[in-house]
Amino acid sequence: MSTKAMEAEEAILNMLQRYEVLAMEDLIVGRPDFTWGQLFLAVDRLSRTNVIALSRFGLSYHLRLMPCEDQLATPQGQKEPAARLTSKAEAYRAEIRA
């Protein structure tokens, strides 16, 4: 994988950790240092490896980090805070850097 592709994936993961849910349009506008195609390919790779979820919302697509299966719920059935749902993204980052 090229350095620019890894940088695009890292940029997407950083934005999703900050905003939790992100519209594809906001990603493209918020990262003018990448082309639309670079961001699209990075979103495609991240969604195919289940690091992020891509869902349609009206005419737009929204991105969010996928939680790890062991972190989906607390014993009381409540969802975990977003800050604790990023270990899958961290594991993916370590994998692509190796």
Backbone as CSV, one residue per row, in Angstrom:
resi,resn,N_x,N_y,N_z,CA_x,CA_y,CA_z,C_x,C_y,C_z
1,MET,0.847,-1.169,0.000,0.000,0.000,0.000,0.897,1.238,0.000
2,SER,0.529,2.225,-0.782,1.343,3.428,-0.893,1.252,4.277,0.379
3,THR,2.232,5.135,0.531,2.272,6.025,1.696,1.074,6.955,1.704
4,LYS,0.701,7.475,0.539,-0.437,8.404,0.461,-1.743,7.686,0.838
5,ALA,-1.870,6.421,0.456,-3.063,5.650,0.822,-3.125,5.444,2.322
6,MET,-1.991,5.144,2.935,-1.956,4.968,4.384,-2.260,6.294,5.083
7,GLU,-1.759,7.384,4.552,-2.030,8.702,5.129,-3.516,9.043,5.041
8,ALA,-4.154,8.697,3.932,-5.586,8.959,3.775,-6.390,8.149,4.786
9,GLU,-6.031,6.878,4.978,-6.728,6.049,5.964,-6.540,6.604,7.365
10,GLU,-5.333,7.016,7.680,-5.031,7.593,8.994,-5.844,8.880,9.211
11,ALA,-5.944,9.704,8.180,-6.709,10.942,8.276,-8.188,10.656,8.540
12,ILE,-8.729,9.664,7.877,-10.140,9.290,8.081,-10.350,8.790,9.500
13,LEU,-9.471,7.911,9.969,-9.608,7.383,11.326,-9.493,8.489,12.369
14,ASN,-8.580,9.437,12.160,-8.446,10.557,13.082,-9.712,11.404,13.123
15,MET,-10.280,11.682,11.958,-11.507,12.483,11.920,-12.667,11.748,12.588
16,LEU,-12.749,10.443,12.386,-13.838,9.682,12.998,-13.669,9.573,14.511
17,GLN,-12.458,9.543,14.998,-12.269,9.541,16.444,-12.689,10.884,17.039
18,ARG,-12.534,11.944,16.288,-12.906,13.266,16.768,-14.413,13.500,16.670
19,TYR,-15.047,13.082,15.567,-16.440,13.428,15.314,-17.438,12.277,15.448
20,GLU,-17.001,11.057,15.612,-17.822,9.846,15.715,-18.539,9.497,14.419
21,VAL,-19.389,10.393,13.906,-20.091,10.169,12.634,-19.710,11.307,11.703
22,LEU,-19.441,10.951,10.453,-18.947,11.934,9.501,-19.587,11.689,8.145
23,ALA,-20.144,12.736,7.562,-20.688,12.629,6.205,-19.524,12.598,5.214
24,MET,-19.683,11.843,4.164,-18.628,11.736,3.144,-18.269,13.116,2.596
25,GLU,-19.257,13.973,2.401,-19.010,15.319,1.893,-18.139,16.114,2.861
26,ASP,-18.401,15.969,4.167,-17.603,16.684,5.162,-16.164,16.182,5.177
27,LEU,-15.996,14.890,4.952,-14.649,14.322,4.876,-13.884,14.929,3.706
28,ILE,-14.517,14.995,2.556,-13.863,15.517,1.349,-13.528,16.994,1.503
29,VAL,-14.458,17.775,2.050,-14.221,19.208,2.253,-13.179,19.434,3.349
30,GLY,-13.214,18.590,4.382,-12.315,18.758,5.514,-10.887,18.316,5.257
31,ARG,-10.658,17.574,4.196,-9.310,17.089,3.879,-8.936,17.441,2.443
32,PRO,-8.728,18.731,2.154,-8.378,19.123,0.780,-6.990,18.660,0.345
33,ASP,-6.198,18.135,1.286,-4.870,17.647,0.933,-4.907,16.292,0.240
34,PHE,-6.107,15.673,0.173,-6.292,14.409,-0.543,-7.308,14.617,-1.659
35,THR,-7.147,13.871,-2.734,-8.134,13.937,-3.806,-9.374,13.157,-3.394
36,TRP,-10.472,13.405,-4.091,-11.711,12.663,-3.844,-11.465,11.174,-4.032
37,GLY,-10.731,10.820,-5.062,-10.456,9.416,-5.344,-9.639,8.735,-4.253
38,GLN,-8.638,9.447,-3.717,-7.836,8.872,-2.632,-8.694,8.597,-1.400
39,LEU,-9.565,9.549,-1.055,-10.431,9.362,0.106,-11.447,8.254,-0.136
40,PHE,-11.990,8.196,-1.345,-12.960,7.148,-1.666,-12.318,5.766,-1.546
41,LEU,-11.121,5.598,-2.077,-10.437,4.309,-1.986,-10.103,3.941,-0.542
42,ALA,-9.719,4.929,0.250,-9.420,4.670,1.660,-10.689,4.262,2.412
43,VAL,-11.801,4.929,2.134,-13.083,4.553,2.755,-13.468,3.141,2.326
44,ASP,-13.267,2.830,1.067,-13.581,1.497,0.563,-12.768,0.433,1.293
45,ARG,-11.459,0.640,1.427,-10.603,-0.333,2.118,-10.996,-0.481,3.586
46,LEU,-11.232,0.648,4.248,-11.581,0.602,5.672,-12.933,-0.057,5.905
47,SER,-13.880,0.164,5.010,-15.200,-0.463,5.195,-15.160,-1.955,4.859
48,ARG,-14.353,-2.347,3.875,-14.249,-3.767,3.523,-13.518,-4.593,4.582
49,THR,-12.688,-3.928,5.377,-11.997,-4.619,6.470,-12.715,-4.435,7.800
50,ASN,-13.924,-3.874,7.748,-14.783,-3.679,8.925,-14.157,-2.808,10.001
51,VAL,-13.339,-1.857,9.600,-12.804,-0.886,10.541,-13.794,0.262,10.690
52,ILE,-14.461,0.610,9.592,-15.507,1.638,9.643,-16.785,1.073,9.040
53,ALA,-17.893,1.710,9.402,-19.185,1.369,8.809,-19.580,2.510,7.880
54,LEU,-20.121,2.159,6.754,-20.569,3.115,5.751,-22.056,2.902,5.576
55,SER,-22.855,3.946,5.830,-24.302,3.800,5.698,-24.883,4.991,4.942
56,ARG,-25.942,4.707,4.234,-26.600,5.752,3.457,-27.597,6.476,4.342
57,PHE,-27.595,7.796,4.255,-28.504,8.633,5.027,-29.045,9.687,4.072
58,GLY,-30.229,9.449,3.537,-30.779,10.334,2.517,-29.954,10.234,1.249
59,LEU,-29.457,11.357,0.774,-28.626,11.370,-0.420,-27.140,11.297,-0.105
60,SER,-26.797,11.195,1.164,-25.406,11.208,1.596,-25.008,9.860,2.188
61,TYR,-23.724,9.663,2.352,-23.185,8.499,3.046,-22.493,8.968,4.306
62,HIS,-22.729,8.251,5.395,-22.108,8.574,6.669,-21.143,7.478,7.068
63,LEU,-20.051,7.879,7.696,-19.018,6.962,8.151,-19.001,6.979,9.674
64,ARG,-18.678,5.829,10.267,-18.450,5.756,11.709,-17.511,4.592,11.976
65,LEU,-16.810,4.658,13.093,-15.925,3.565,13.479,-16.756,2.360,13.883
66,MET,-16.280,1.183,13.526,-16.938,-0.054,13.955,-16.392,-0.438,15.322
67,PRO,-17.277,-0.753,16.262,-16.798,-1.211,17.568,-16.329,-2.658,17.483
68,CYS,-15.431,-3.029,18.373,-15.042,-4.436,18.479,-16.208,-5.199,19.085
69,GLU,-16.367,-6.457,18.710,-17.496,-7.245,19.186,-17.517,-7.389,20.696
70,ASP,-16.351,-7.457,21.330,-16.320,-7.618,22.778,-16.590,-6.323,23.524
71,GLN,-16.762,-5.206,22.799,-17.023,-3.926,23.430,-18.406,-3.375,23.093
72,LEU,-19.255,-4.158,22.469,-20.542,-3.640,22.018,-21.449,-3.222,23.155
73,ALA,-21.438,-3.934,24.266,-22.359,-3.602,25.338,-21.724,-3.855,26.690
74,THR,-22.176,-3.120,27.675,-21.765,-3.346,29.048,-22.658,-4.427,29.633
75,PRO,-22.364,-4.946,30.811,-23.232,-5.966,31.407,-24.681,-5.517,31.574
76,GLN,-24.916,-4.220,31.730,-26.278,-3.713,31.868,-26.965,-3.520,30.521
77,GLY,-26.273,-3.830,29.439,-26.851,-3.704,28.107,-26.722,-2.312,27.513
78,GLN,-25.992,-1.429,28.180,-25.812,-0.086,27.659,-24.599,-0.056,26.750
79,LYS,-24.653,0.804,25.753,-23.524,0.920,24.827,-22.361,1.626,25.502
80,GLU,-21.155,1.246,25.075,-19.935,1.847,25.596,-19.750,3.245,25.004
81,PRO,-19.075,4.137,25.716,-18.753,5.444,25.140,-17.864,5.285,23.923
82,ALA,-17.927,6.248,23.027,-17.169,6.180,21.774,-15.676,6.080,22.006
83,ALA,-15.180,6.673,23.071,-13.742,6.634,23.329,-13.245,5.217,23.547
84,ARG,-14.094,4.310,23.998,-13.680,2.934,24.242,-13.914,2.037,23.038
85,LEU,-14.467,2.569,21.973,-14.791,1.760,20.798,-13.774,1.899,19.679
86,THR,-12.596,2.372,19.990,-11.622,2.647,18.941,-10.515,1.612,18.857
87,SER,-10.567,0.552,19.638,-9.453,-0.393,19.619,-9.327,-1.111,18.275
88,LYS,-10.424,-1.285,17.551,-10.344,-1.911,16.232,-9.581,-1.008,15.277
89,ALA,-9.823,0.285,15.354,-9.089,1.238,14.524,-7.616,1.242,14.907
90,GLU,-7.311,1.180,16.196,-5.922,1.144,16.646,-5.230,-0.123,16.162
91,ALA,-5.926,-1.254,16.235,-5.344,-2.515,15.766,-5.074,-2.453,14.265
92,TYR,-5.989,-1.833,13.506,-5.806,-1.703,12.057,-4.588,-0.810,11.765
93,ARG,-4.443,0.285,12.519,-3.302,1.159,12.320,-1.996,0.410,12.543
94,ALA,-1.935,-0.375,13.593,-0.722,-1.142,13.890,-0.441,-2.150,12.788
95,GLU,-1.493,-2.736,12.242,-1.341,-3.735,11.177,-0.788,-3.122,9.901
96,ILE,-1.278,-1.944,9.501,-0.817,-1.353,8.258,0.581,-0.757,8.397
97,ARG,0.981,-0.437,9.626,2.333,0.094,9.844,3.374,-1.003,9.878
98,ALA,2.926,-2.233,10.143,3.888,-3.355,10.260,4.452,-3.778,8.931
